[in-house]
């Protein structure tokens, strides 16, 4: 009879140990899942921002390639050059 109780006690201890290990791993997995979901959200936001920035730069390049007046305006703004009989007013930023 004592052997049966010993087996029952050992099986309960083994069950409790296995349960603790599995619960610990589950908790760790849930923690990792929460972190990964948070990281996915951050990366998705960053990707959206970069896509918008890329579109703006692509539009700028298209305009530079196709609109001569736009290119002239940009060059004049960057270099401070003016057309003949044109007065440029510079205001502090």
Residue, then its C-alpha position, 0 to 999 in steps of 0.5 A: x500500500x505504501x508503494x502505491x502512495x509513493x507512486x501517487x505522490x511522485x506522479x503528482x510531483x511530476x505532474x506539478x513540475x511539468x505543469x509549472x514548466x509548461x505554464x512558464x513557457x506559455x507565459x514566455x510565449x505570450x510575452x513574446x507574442x505581445x512584443x512581436x505584435x507591437x514590433x509589427x505595428x511599429x514596422x508597419x507605421x515606418x513602412x507607411x511613412x517611408x512609402x509616402x516619403x518615396x512617393x513624394x520624392x518620386x513626384x519631385x523627380x518626375x516634375x524635375x524631369x518634365x517641367x523646365x520652369x520648375x527646374x529653373x525655379x529650384x535652381x534660382x532658389x538654391x543659387x540666389x540667381x535672378x532673371x534680368x530686371x528681377x529683384x529678389x527679397x530675402x527674409x530671415x528664417 
